[in-house]
Amino acid sequence: MSPPNRIALFIDGANLYATTKTLGFDIDYKRLLSEFQSRGTLLRAFYYTATIQDQEFSSIRPLIDWLDYNGFTVVTKPTKEYVDTGGRRKVKGNMDIELAVNAMELADHIDQMVLFSGDGDFRSLVEAVQRRGVQVTVISTIASQPPMIADELRRQADVFTDLIELQAKIGRDPSERPAPRGREARGHMSKFLQEPKGNDPPG
């Protein structure tokens, strides 16, 4: 009997959102969880995102709440606002360090790390986790122009899976989308960030 395949997911929320938007489909997070539970023993499913603290309503909040209650470990931190050298106000919310720390802490307890990101900054993290004997799968896309994944990260990964190949398994059924209207029709708020109903993931 083969030993169980212990898996941990690390989802770079902002990067995954940008990738799915480029590919033109939404993630059904309930289906995503089921897909990887079927591949082995899913020990953790981390979702990382920065949040804007002083907004009365954040469009990401319903998604965060749903993930929190439905098997994901959500890691957030407030964005920081600063003024650049040109006098422009900028917002910064990078979760790379938090993801890297969690990955290194879990490396001795998992067989496979699945990273949902195309950020080249993670190449050295992937290499370090691989040295601990962990197989690393990176999920992003090369179907966009330019590709959403950095070439150095794709090369470092043991397995690269294009997100578009998973669309049938983890994508939200387009028929579940309401007809666009008003500000939503102009992209004011993505469908998958809208408030979830009952036990259904926001989508």
Helices and strands as residue ranges (DSSP letters): E 6-12, H 13-23, H 29-37, E 41-51, H 61-69, E 73-78, E 80-83, E 89-92, H 96-106, G 107-109, E 112-116, G 120-122, H 123-131, E 135-140, H 151-156, E 159-162, G 163-166, H 167-170, G 174-176, H 182-185, G 191-193
